[in-house]
């Protein structure tokens, strides 16, 4: 029942339409929405492996390292996330972290670093993670406190990271730490840290409303070799932002997938639920809700795939467009899903019903990879800078 007419939009070419068709068939055959909270780690490990075997993780890395495209294609990443999210929130999570946790290597890694990690990411044999957030530093990345001090053979790392996706199950972490070249954002560098590095410990597992592997990591005199430095020293903040510029659009795509599923479920409920002499869909209030949901879904899709097209085809920096896409898609998906729950009535808040799961899944997307408030700052600053020219 899901509307797929958007695939005919000029943002896409035939390869994207083929990707969408093939992934849709794979999801229908391979994915199940249900997973228990107690087996979330094993479920994520299995999903990474299966996504690798299916060839979908090849879209997370360049062709030179086992990927599909010569460079990362944001439209493909967004289509994959939208489709996976519509079928399984955890499958979307597993895919997204392989991309986010390897994107900085793709953009800034040495040839040796790329060869050591990217083929395994594409194959699903290494689980990736992106360690940026700290207990006292979330959106304000420049305030991070984890330090990487120079040592005779490299660096000595101390500090903590929290809310780290894949924390505890990742094979490696892209770690951001303060190296002190300058105060604030200019004194941060990026490192590649294997999960078995002495001095790295998972100090706490974090339970959230939609089960995902999240953890707090502790670094106690962790020794890193000089060749674990990723890119240029002191450029970690810029590297993190460049990585997020690519993947922020795909967060909106995941929200769009959740919203499409909610609209699909709500439409089926409205057409099948008896009300008086007819069905719920005959009710003008229900029709109004469905119309608003359709509008929000289409508007989000237009913003998302415009942002992706600008990056892929025009080669433009798309921070403003990505911020617009993420802000609108995540905020409106929350509203679309809430309306779907309302259409379902009591059944909508029953554990295990798809719209109830979606209600829990979508909330985090308005926070991670730049909260909605941060996106508003990005949009406003860009707008004012253009106005002042």
Helices and strands as residue ranges (DSSP letters): G 5-8, H 14-30, G 37-39, H 40-53, G 56-60, G 63-65, H 74-87, H 89-108, H 111-123, E 130-131, G 141-143, E 147-151, E 154-165, E 172-178, G 184-187, E 188-194, E 200-205, E 214-225, G 226-228, H 236-272, E 274-275, E 278-279, G 280-282, H 284-309, I 310-314, H 319-344, G 345-349, H 354-361, G 363-366, H 372-387
